[in-house]
Amino acid sequence: MTSNQATADLKSDDAAPKLRVTEIDLFERDVTLRLPFRFGVVTLTQAPQAFVRCRVQMADGREGWGLAAEIVVPKWFDKTPGLSNEDNIDQLRKALHLYAKAILGNGSRTAFGHYASLYKEHLEVSAAVGLNALTASYGPALIDRAVMDALCRIENLSLAQSVQANRPGIQPQILLKEFGGFQMDRFLSRLSPASDLYARHTIGMVDPLTAGDQSCDDRLDDGLPETLEEVIQIYGYRYFKIKVGGDLKSDMARLQQIAAVLDRSKAPYKATFDGNEQYDNVDRVIELLSAMRAEPTLTRLMDSIVLVEQPIRRSEALARDVSVLAGQFPVIIDESDENLDAFARARDRGYGGVSSKNCKGFYKSLINLARCEMWRQEDSKPYFMSAEDLTCQAGIAVQQDLALVALLGLRHVERNGHHYVKGMASAGAAEQGRFMAAHPDLYRRIDGQVCTHVVAGKLSIKSLQCPGFGVAAEPDWETMAPMAPVNRLS
C-alpha cells in the first residue's frame, strides 16, 4: 500500500483515535565506542543505550506494543561542570521514569493528547528534582515515540502514513496560540518521505584525519574506516559536520588540517559548523570566521559552509541578538531548543533555524517544521530545520531518526553512530540477523556484524516505510538489563 493510498483510506472527518498506555518497560544495554568521540567538554568512549517498550490499548479494544531506543549521552543535555557522567546518565533515567509514571496514569487520549496534556506538568515535576527542560524532554521523546510506534503498528500504517492522516491528533494550538489559524492537517498531509538521504559525516575534535595521525598501535583494523581520508574514500561523503572547540589558535590549526583533506577531491562538498556551546558570545565566533576568511587555505572550506550550529553557550545564546553572525551564515539553535517556546525566542534574536533530534521529541520537530512554513509566509525569511545526530545507534534508534528526517523532507542528516560504534556490536547474532533481513537496504555485514551501509554518501531507507515508526524487527529484550529506578540525584 502506498502512502497516498493509505491516507486516502482514512476519511478526512475520522477523529484521531484515543488510546491508553497500559504498560511500560525500560531497559538498558551498554555501548562501547570503537573510536573516542570528542564533542564540547567530553570525550565519549562508552555509554548505555536506553530501550523503551510500551503497550497501548485503543478505545475499540485493540492492543499492541511499541518500541523506541536512544543512547544515554552525558554532558550534552546538562553541561553543569559539577555533574559527573554518571550524574548526567541518572538524570536521563529519571526523566524516563517520571514520564512513564505520568503517562501510565493519564487515561485515554490521542497519542498527541498524551504529550500535550503532560507537557507542562512533566517540565514542572522534572524541575523540582533538578532536571533542566532539555534533560526532562528525554523522557517524553522516547516514550511518545514508542506510543506512536504502537499506534502505527495497530493501524498497519507507517510513520509517514499515520502523520499524513494525522492519526496521532497533532494540534499544536492546544499548547501554542500562534497556531490558532494554521491548518495543521493540511500541512501534515503534504509531507512526503524521501527514499534516501545524504549522510553528513561528523569530524570530531580528536578524530584522526590522515594515516599519519595514527601509530600502528592506534589502528583498529576492524573492517571499518578510521581516518577522515578513509571515510571519504570508502563512504563517498559529500556532507560534513565540523566540530570546533572555542580556542582560536587550536581551532585554526585543526581547520587547516581538515581542509587539506577535504580539498583533495575536486567534487563539491558542503559543511556545517558546530561550536557545541564553546563560545561565550557572538564576537568570538565572528573572530574565528574572520580569521578563517583571511586564511587562503580555508577559502574552499568557507565557501562550503551551509550553517553554523549553536556555538554560544546556552546561558547566553538567547540573551543577545545574533543577527550580525546570521548575516554571514544561517545559524541554528540546538542545545538551547529546550522547550516549545525556544525556537520562537531564537527567531526574535536573529536565528534562522533549529535542529531536529529524536532525543528532543518528534512532536517538537513536526511543530518546528510547521513554524518554518508559517513564518516564511509571515516575513518571507528562509526559516529552516537541520537534521542532527546524537550518536544514534544502528537498529531502532537510527531507523526511527531516519524515518523522521525523511518525513520532514530534509535531504541530509548528520550520521555518526556508524563511525564511532561498529554497527550492532552490542546485540546478539539473532537480533542482528532480524534487522538485516527486515532492512537490507540500510545495512550490510562487515566481519560478521551488521553495520550501517553508506553508498556514494547516501543512505537508502525505503524499508523504513513499514508499519510502525521505521522499525520492522524486534530486539532481544531478554538480553537487556532493566533500567533501575533513580531514587536520588546528586
C-alpha angles and dihedrals in degrees: 000000000000124000093251093047092052092049092048091053089064112075116235091238094051107122117231107262122253122228142178124224104226104171137019126185121190121200140171138209125186119243122201118198119228089210128027113253117211118197125157110323099343137072108205121211101157141003139162122260117223121222125194127197119181135177121215132189121208123218089252091056100258114138136193147158128249131190143200138174138192136167115253102233122190125214098026107077092039119017097180104150095223094059120091124218089258090051089055092048091051089051091058091046088052092052089055094048093048094051093043090056092047098049093045088061097041100097125217118336140135115280091256090040090065091053094045096046093049099038101096095032092053092050090050095047091046093049089052090063095044103266118139118223095260092053091045090054090065091076099056091035091067101030096046087050091053090049090051090049090053092049091050093048094048091050093040092237133132119237090259094050092048095048093045089056090039093233091160088059098236108194109161091179087077088071104018123048092200089075094059094111099027118114099226096172091055092047093051093046090060095056113110124186121233120232094219139020136199112247115226110212118222115225103204123208095253098034115129109245102191139013088263090066092065133065121212088257091055095055117105097189089193097145095269129096117263109182130056092248089053096050090050092050096044103035099030095225121189097171124066139179114210122203120211127188110212099256111110098208097046093040092053092049091048094046092052090052091049093047091051088061098041093047094058090085121070090209114103119256136188129213140193121207120223120194095177091213091296096133126080096210147352093269093065092050091050089048089058093046091048091051090049092050091052093051111087094205090061098052096103092043091052090050090052098056112113099174146355116232118216104303096168123083111258096244088065103024096092097026097079138035117265098188092118090058093041088054088067101040135357109266127207133193118232117157090028090060088095100141143005093277096054100085091049091051090047090053089058089054095053102266115141102194151023135213125250114219124162089218088067093050134277093235088059090053093052092046093049091048089053089050090055090056094043094048093046087059091048101051106002094240119141101248111179149170128233124205111232134179137222097198093289109200127231110266125033099358100050093041094052092047092049091047089055095045091050090052092049089059095238113150102206132034133191106248119181109141093086091055100047097037125042101242116269092346092142093056128079125254095258093052092047090050093053093052092046091051094046096045108027093155093060100043143048133180121254117182087343096306126111110244136176111271118224117182122183088346094304139110118217109217109167091121091064089073089085129120106291136026097320097297127106098170136067127229122227098266093182091064093059129088117240111248105250118226117260107230099175137023119206 
